[in-house]
Amino acid sequence: MIKKTLYTLTMLLLILSCNNKKETNDLAVLETNKIEEKKSLLGKEVLVYTTAQDTDKRLSLDLKTTFKKATQPLESEVAVFVNPEKQFQEFLGIGGAITDASAEVFSTLSQDKQEELLKAYYSEEGINYNIIRTSIHSSDFGLGSHTYIEEGDKELKTFSIEKDKEKRIPMIKRAQALINDDLVFYASPWSPPAFMKTNNNMLQGGKLLPEYNQAWANYYVKFIEAYEAEDIPVWGVTIQNEPMAVQRWESCIYTAEEERDFLKNYLGPTFENNGLGDKNIVAWDHNRDLISHRANTIFEDPEAMKYAWGIGFHWYETWAGGEPKYDNLKNINESFPEMNLLFTEGCQEGFDPTQYQRWSNAERYGNSMINDFNSGTVGWTDWNILLNEKGGPNHVQNFCFAPIHADTKTNELIYTPTYFYIGHFSKFIKKGAYRVSTTTSRSTIESTSFQNPDGTIVTVAMNKTDDKITYKLIVGDREIALEIEPHAMQSVIY
């Protein structure tokens, strides 16, 4: 009787155990199905935003559609292929520089126009910038040269940012208030004070005198402490703006070895010794053409490399009609994968007030942004966010375009196509997104994609041709058919 009872209990426990396992397995299958269903794009809504030449479309919601099951694309078809399973660099953000010139023009605007400009750049209603660059004392874009100390003060006892507090810092703080937690604020020097240089001049190149290496490193620390005392958190600095360009404006030359040694022996240790080891230091800050030599020289030195967050670059290797050197970025990304790539400056040179709506300006931005990101770049910084109707002010008449200009005579803001092309990236791609594998079947269309922290994917596509292009966007085993107009940019959100 006891044996029979024990046998019955054992069988009951076995049945219950099997039932529990079956329920657990069923739940696991159900959860897997739910995850797969969530990942599946079939029937999911897609939003397409468009900016196109010779139309009124400017970041306009142009189409709502849904994915269907993909079919094998034909050789005659144009296709963009996205593979979200292959992810690359983490996105830092997009923004522009608040220079003395931008702040000067901003100060001339009426209060409502100031609010319009700030919202246009830094709010969700606008194009959602989160990066701000500025200069350590003056650059060419301002009314004149200045430093933060009295000439000859190597002890930096007279250091003061009072001049920046007049117009530049108030504008930065108003932008910062809209950006909130995603702010990336960094600064670049154009030249040390004249007495610290071989040519005793802030302009026309020259080099930092060796006896002032430590004083100049201390100057960066003073800048960071002064700005943070104004409640502006400093993300980092670049070592020197355009260190291989002798310019008629503020400039200073460093060979690769000189920049390496200044970083290794002075700037890096000085940051560490002053409790600023968490600040990011960006090397080079010049064009793509010579960037590999600078990266090889600095990053092959372990003592220098340990202080570097990455390397910054501009696009002006194309000024004389050359091609952008995107392959150099890919080489650095492959050679030094632990180092970051940051686009630190670009603008359309040769200002002409009759050419505000020149579409090729915007396409230069679109081409650069797509290819820079596809080469491993984590963030992208435009030059002046605002200039006047003359492309300035610039104290050496080096005038250029900005995405938005202000006519200071009429209090009017002039939005260029460039503003909208940048917005196709900055408005939809969020800090912390990851770039995902994206390729095209034809060179007539250029594209890149990022997956945001909330899971949404943003695919940006650009058509620089004179023809409307029909193409398939194929994501895994799902596809949608799209059209992109001539000279147009699209952001596809899904």
Residue, then its C-alpha position, 0 to 999 in steps of 0.5 A: m500500500i505504501k509502495k503504491t502511494l509512493y508510486t502514485l505521488t511520483m507519477l503526479l510529480l512527474i506529470l506536474s513537472c512535465n506540464n510546468k516544463k511544457e508551460t515554460n517552453d510554451l512561454a519561451v516560444l511565445e516570447t521568442n515569437k513576440i520578439e521576432e514579431k517586434k523585430s519584423l518590419l512587415g506591415k510596419e509604418v515608414l515615414v519619409y521626409t524630403t527636401a528637394q530642389d525646385t519644390d517647396k519640400r523642406l524636411s517635409l513629411d512626404l510619404k507614409t508607407t509600410f514594408k512588404k516581403a522583399t523579392q530578389p532585386l533585379e540588376s536593373e533596379v536601384a537598391v539601398f541595402v540595410n543590415p541592422e545586425k551589423q553595427f558600428q560606431e556610436f553616434l556623438g551628435i551634430g552641431g556647429a560653432i558659436t563664434d564671436a561672429s555668430a554671437e555678434v550677428f545674433s545680438t543685432l536680432s530682435q528677441d523673437k528672431q533670436e528665439e526663432l534661430l535658437k529653436a531652429y537649431y537646438s530644439e526638436e521643432g528645429i534640427n536638434y543640434n547637440i554639439i557646440r564648438t567655440s574658439i579659445h579666445s579669438s579666431d578670424f570670425g569676429l571683429g578683431s583679435h583678442t586673448y584672455i591675458e595681458e601681453g607678456d603675462k606668462e603666469l596668466k595672472t590676468f586671465s579673464i573671459e570677460k570679453d566672452k561674457e559680453k555676447r558669446i557666452p550668453m548665446i551659448k547658454r541660451a543654446q545649452a538650455l535647449i539641448n539639456d543633457d545631450l550637450v557636447f561642448y568643445a573648444s579650439p585655439w587658433s593661436p597662442p598670445a603673440f608673445m608666446k610665438t616665434n613670430n610675435n604675432m597671433l596672425q600669419g602662422g608662427k610656432l609656440l616657443p618651447e619656453y611657453n609650452q607649460a604656460w600654454a597648457n595651463y591656458y587651456v586649464k584656465f579656459i575650462e575652469a572659467y567656462e565651467a564656472e559659468d555652468i557650461p560643461v566642457w566636453g573637451v578641446t582640440i589641440q590646435n585649429e589647422p596646425m599646418a596652415v599659415q593663415r593671414w588670420e590667427s594660426c599656429i604651426y605644429t609638425a606631427e612630432e611637435e603636436r605629439d610631444f606637446l600632448k604627451n609632455y604638457l597638455g595631457p599631464t597638465f589636465e591630469n594634474n588639475g583634475l581634468g583627466d576626464k576631458n577629451i583631447v582631439a588631435w589634428d583638427h585639420n584636413r583629411d589629406l594629411i590626417s594619416h601622417r598625424a594619426n600615425t605619429i601621435f597614436e603610435d606613441p603609447e604615452a601620447m595616445k593615452y591622452a587622446w580621445g581621437i582625431g578631428f578633421h576638416w574638409y578643405e583639402t577640396w578647396a582647389g578642386g580636389e576630391p574628398k579623401y574619405d579613404n584616409l578616414k577609413n584607414i585610420n578607423e581600421s588602423f586605430p579602432e580605439m580612436n574616434l573620428l570627429f568632423t570639427e569644421g567645414c563651410q562653403e567658402g567664397f561668399d556671394p549674397t546672390q547664392y544663398q539658395r545654391w543647391s550644390n552647397a547643400e549637396r557638398y554637406g550631404n556627400s561629406m556627412i554620408n561618407d564621413f559617417n560611413s568611414g567611422t566618424v562619430g560626430w559632425t560639426d559645422w562652422n559658424i551657425l550664423l553670419n550676416e548678409k556679408g558672410g561675416p563679420n570677419h576681421v580679415q575679410n575671410f567671408c563664407f556661407a553659413p546654414i542660416h544668415a541674418d540680414t541685419k538691415t531687415n532683421e530677416l533670417i535666411y535659411t539656406p538648403t544646407y540647413f535642411y540637408i544637415g537637418h536630415f541627419s541631426k533632426f532624426i539621429k539621436k546621441g547614442a545611436y549606432r551606425v548600421s550596415t548600409t550599401t547602395s547598388r548604384s553610385t547615383i544614390e548615396s546613403t547611410s543609416f543609424q539605429n537610435p537607442d529606442g530601436t528606430i532606424v534612420t536611413v538617409a539617402m541623397n540623389k545628386t543627379d538631374d533625374k528622379i530615381t526609383y529605388k528599393l529600400i531592402v532591410g533584411d527580408r522586407e522592402i519598400a519602394l521609394e522615389i527620390e526627386p532630382h537633387a533631393m535628400q530623404s530621411v526614411i524613419y522605421 
